[in-house]
Every structure is written in structure tokens, then in C-alpha cells.
Amino acid sequence: MPSPVPFTHLPPSRAAYAAGPGSQRQSNPPDSTSPSPSPSPPPAKRNQMGTSVQVTPLSGAYGEGPLCYLLVVDDFRFLLDCGWTDHCDPALLQPLARVAPTVDAVLLSHPDMMHLGALPYAMKHLGLSAPVYATEPVFRLGLLTMYDYFLSRWQVADFDLFTLDDVDAAFQNVVRLKYSQNHLLNDKGEGIVITPHVSGHLLGGTVWKITKDGEDVVYAVDFNHRKEKHLNGTVLGSFVRPAVLITDAYNALNNQVYKRQQDQDFIDSMVKVLSSGGSVLLPVDTAGRVLELLLIMEQFGTLARMLQVDPPPKAVKVTMSKRIPLVGDELKAYEEEQERIKKEEALKASLSKEEELKASHGSNAKATDPLVVDASSSRKLSNEFSPTLCSEALALLNTKLVLVHGSAEATEHLKMHCAKNSDLHVYAPQIEETIDVTSDLCAYKVQLSEKLMSNVISKKLGEHEIAWVDAEVGKVDETLTLLPPSSTPSAHKSVLVGDLKLADFKQFLASKGLQVEFAGGALRCGEYITVRKIGDSNQKGSTGSQQIVIEGPLCEDYYKIRELLYSQFFLL
């Protein structure tokens, strides 16, 4: 007989009170459907506390330049990535230079130059001194990338923008986090939680989730939905309606190719060259996709055998070149030639579009849109080899979508596609253009009255104390306050508070002398009893109601396991 243990979110009018230091807590408004109260200056005295969110691209907007964005959550200023190009032109960092001293935290998403290349220079010359957050692989591979880049530049020419000591100093500020680790900021960032999640693009690559007052801002660039040979796909689809999603349009115009076919084409092209006596050069970043390339080549026995055979000695001619500034007539001729090429390309593109429109006239418009996926197909989209945003990602959003890092054509195409196929509010800011993407939802700050707290019976839960509170919302000195109810409230259903992990429960049962093992995602206890965790199939992620179900006959083991299970929770 199954015995469910419910895990439910508490109703807004009758909630469990989690107490820590201080007397003020966050609560939902009394009636979330009622109109927001009109502003009343000064702002410091307002009860309504909406989380303010602004985004400003500093680089990598309406273009494929390095990624660097300023995100302001209330008064806390995040720098999302700190990229630079291989040319290391300080002029590209002028927008960053204007805000670097005011940055409170830096979030790094990937370990390559385009995402963190400017970090040592910014800390040495631009006044950037904020703590940096990254995953362990991004920290280690990013450090390796910057070492390799400096040495490669220093060996061929004078390079004085930063030194290896500057690289070490910059990475000493890095706080390393694990995937899905919630990190609570302090001081100015009190109440803000940052969490890294898997992006699926590079080793350690991160989708960042920034949470305050129950609202999520997600920064997801260069993510990949597909599981590959050495990386799992992104977990972006498991997020439940973030208030704001910041993502890129880099591959918005690309059509997807099946992964197997893509790998086969890659191998065939190399085998063809090697079979004819040629050589294959694969340029790849230090912290780039070299592991994936090696695993692809290892999978194909033909190529592996060719690489294992000791070839005869060959002399490879390498031509070294360097950049020389053009001046005078040479510069003028070069500029005229580039202008002519641009005009020809624009004309060809215009003619090509007209022919495509004529050819597709009267047919289904969706057939030519690389962002539309056939519902009958099992293929998934990824940011890496295909359009940036799939229908699964579109379903994430409640209101705000911010597009960055992509050519002007790709950005506009994705912007129009999202506006046409969803109810999203879509923004595509230019460099140094600040957009306000503050959520339309309202949060209220309320004060717990002393009279109410005197009747609360709390229980210890880790570092906190929890209690069930029945209260009414009123005003005391123009401040929203939770007061004792005017009438005796009806008894509430018992609520078990806690987050049971079956792996931990397995160890706990084993310590009590019970034989326990995992079978089919459930916990098999002895011969007859099964414990399983069931979530709401309509909810994605870890939110929503969950149940722990005990299955088996009513016997001594059944009651013993049930008692041990209840001991893992707090009863309110």
C-alpha cells in the first residue's frame, strides 16, 4: 500500500516562517491580481519593492566581437564576461573603461579569449577590482589560455599590455563554484544568489542564473542542447520561466546538420587529404573544442590507423608574416577595394533574397525559416551548430528576452522570429545602450509585528528557525505589517519541510542495518519495500509539488522505514 509524503509549496496567505537575524521578511502581496499601488516619493519609504534590472552591452552587440555586458540588479553591478580579440586593441575596451571601477562582481561563462581575454588588462589598467566567479574548469583553462596567449605574442614581438604576473593577479580574484551551487552574495549584494549551470559548449562552460526576490535573470550564451562525446547538453530547458533571459544570436541564421553526419563529413575530408599524401592542420583555441575533436578522430578507426603509422619524414614549409600598417596610396587603394567588395556582396545578397522570395511564393513561410523546427522531428537545436533559440528555450520566458552577440542580420532575424512566434518582449540593445528589463511583477516588504512573533512556535532547521504563521496584512505607521488574525484560523494540514535526496536516505537506512539498493531510479529496501520520489510532470526543474511514496505490504519493515523517513523532515 503506497504511503505518500507530500512536498507542497505553502499558500501565500498561510506560510511557514523562516527566521534568521532581523525583523523584516519578504512576502507576496495580499492580492497579486490587484493593481500596483501608485508611486509615492521618496522611494526609500515605499512598501513595494520591485527588483530593478538593466542591461548594457559594452562589447558584442549587433556584431560578433568579444562578449562583455553590464547587468545591474537593483544597485548591484555585474560584469557578464570580459572578452577581448586576438589583436588586443585597447580602443575596444573604452566602454568597459568607463564602468570598470564601479563593477561589484564578474561572472565568466567560458575559458577562451572572447569571454575572458581582457580580464588581466582591465584589472591592471582600468580599475576593475571586483571578485570574479567561475567554475573550476573555466578558472584552470582560462588561466592556461591567457598564459598561452601571452607567450605566443611575447615570442614574436614586444607585448606590454599585461604580463604573466598580471594574469596571476587577475585569476587570484576568482571564486570557484560547482555546477548548481547556490552562492549567496554579501554586503551590497545581500539577497542575491548566483548559480552556475551547464552550458554544454566548452568544458566548464556556464549558464549563469542570478536570483533576487524570487525572480531569475539567466545569462546563456554559447550553449549547446546536444549531448556530445565529452560533454552533456545544457540544462537551460529545466529553468522555470526566468524573468529575463540574456542570450546570443550568433548562429541564428545557421541550419542544423545531424551530429553524426557532421562528424562523418569532418572525418571524410581529413581522410581524403591524408590519403593523397597531404597534411591536416586543425587550428583550435587552447581551451577550445580540442577534446571533442580528438574524441571524434578516435572514434573512426581508419583515421586512427593512419595517424598511428609512422610516416616518412616530411619538410613542412611555414611562412611567417606580420601586420604592417598601410599608409598613403596603399591605404587609399585598400579602402577603395574593400568598399567595392562590400557593395558587390550587398548587391548579391539582395538579388539572392529576391530570388528566394519568388521561389517560395505561395509556400509555407516556415519552411525557409531556420529557426522553426518541425514538431514531428526529434532533432534538437543547439546554439553551437544551429539557431540560438529553440522552441524549448522560447517556452522559458515569461516576459523579457535580451539578444546580444550576433551579426546585425542574425540579431534582427532572431528578434523578428521571437516577436512573431511568441508573446515575448524582445530587446536587442546597441553597444552602450542601456535597456530597462525590470519585471512587471511586484514584491512587497512587510514587517512582522512583535505581537504576532510572541505567539510563534519555531523549530530549528539547520542555521534557521521555521514556524507556521497565520496572519493578516495591515498597516502600522504607514508600513505594511503582518498582524495576528482577527479571528481564530482553521487548522492547517500538516506540512513536512525538507528536501530528501534518495542517495542520502540510502546511506541513512544502511547505517540503521537495512539492506538498500537503487533499482530503476527507486530505492529498494529489503525484499518488499520500495521508496521512490515522484515529481509533478507538468513542472520543469526542482520546483513544484513532489511526493515520496513508500510501496509495499504492511509489515514491520514498512513501518520502520516510514518512521525513519519521517525523521528526515520537520513537521509543521
KAFEN-V37552 format. One line per field, one symbol per residue. ss: DSSP state (H for helix, E for strand, C for the rest). phi: phi as a letter, one per 20 degrees, with the letter a starting at -180 (. if undefined). psi: psi as a letter, one per 30 degrees, with the letter a starting at -180 (. if undefined). A space follows every 50 residues. Layout:
# KAFEN-V37552
ss=???
phi=???
psi=???
This chain:
# KAFEN-V37552
ss=CCEEEEECCCCCCEEEEEECCCCEEEECCCCCCCCCCCCCCCHHHCCECC CCEEEEEEECCCECCCCEEEEEECCEEEEECCCCCCCCCHHHHHHHHHHH HHCCEEECCCCCHHHHCCHHHHHHHCCCCCEEEEEHHHHHHHHHHHHHHH HHHHCCCCCCCCCHHHHHHHHCCEEEECCCCEEECCHHHCCEEEEEEECC CCCCCEEEEEEECCEEEEEECCCCCCCCCCCCCCCHHHCCCCCEEEEECC CCCCCCCCHHHHHHHHHHHHHHHHHCCCCCCCCCCCCCCHHHHHHHHHHC HHHHHHHHCCCCCCCCCCCCCCCCCCCHHHHHHHHHHHHHHHHHHHHHHH HHHHHHHHHCCCCCHHHHCCCCCCCCCCCCCCCCCCCCCCHHHHCCCCCE EEEECECHHHHHHHHHHHHHHCCCEEECCCECCEEECCCCCCCEEEEECH HHHCCCCCEEECCEEEEEEEEEEEEECCEEEEEECCCCCCCCCCCEECCC CHHHHHHHHHHCCCCEEEECCEEEECCCEEEEEEECCCCCCCCCCEEEEE ECCCCHHHHHHHHHHHCCCEEC
phi=.fcfdfccffffeccfeddcfoddcebffgbfeffffffcffgfefefce eeccccfdamclrdffeacddddldededembebefflefffegffffcg fefeaddddbedgfdbfefffffeddnfcffddafgffffffffffffff fffffdafbcfbdfffffffefeeeedegmefdefdlfegndddbecfdn ecgngceeddcblmdddddccldbfefdfcceffdgfefdlffccdbddg dfdeefdggffffffffgfffffffenecdddfbfgdeeffffffffffe fgffffffffffgcededdecbecgecmffffffffffffffffffffff fffffffffefneffffdefeedffeeefdecffdbgfdeffffffeebd cddclaggfffffffffffedbefedccfefmeededgfffdccecdeff ffffdeddcfcmedccbecdbdeccclmdfcedgffcffffeffcedqce dgfffffffffeneecbebmnddedmecdcdcdcdffeddneenfccddd dqffbffgfffffffffecded
psi=kkjkjkjkkkkffjlkkjkaklfklklllejfflkkkkkjllefgkekik jkkkkjkflhkhlhalkjkkkjjcgkjkjjlilllffhjfffgeeeeffe ffkfkkkkelhleffgfgeeeefeffgkglkkklleeeeeeeeeeeeeee eeeffflkjgelleeeeeeeffgkjkllkgjkjkllcfgkfkkkkklkfg elkfkkjkkkkkhgkkkkjjkhlkfkkaegklllgeffkjilekkjllge gfgkkkkkeeeeeeeeeeeeeeeeeggalkkjkklegbheeeeeeeeffj eeeeeeffkjllkkkkkkkkllkkkklbeeeeeeeeeeeeeeeeeeeeee eeeeeeeeegkflkfffgjffkkkffkgklklfegakejleeeefekeek kkklilleeeeeeeeeeeeeglgljkkillkgkkkjhkkflkkkklkkle eeffgkjlkkjbglkllkkklkkakjhgkkkjlkkflkllklkkkkkljk keeeeeeeeefggkjklkjhfljjjbffkkklkkljffklagllklkkkk klljaeeeeeeeeeeffflkk.
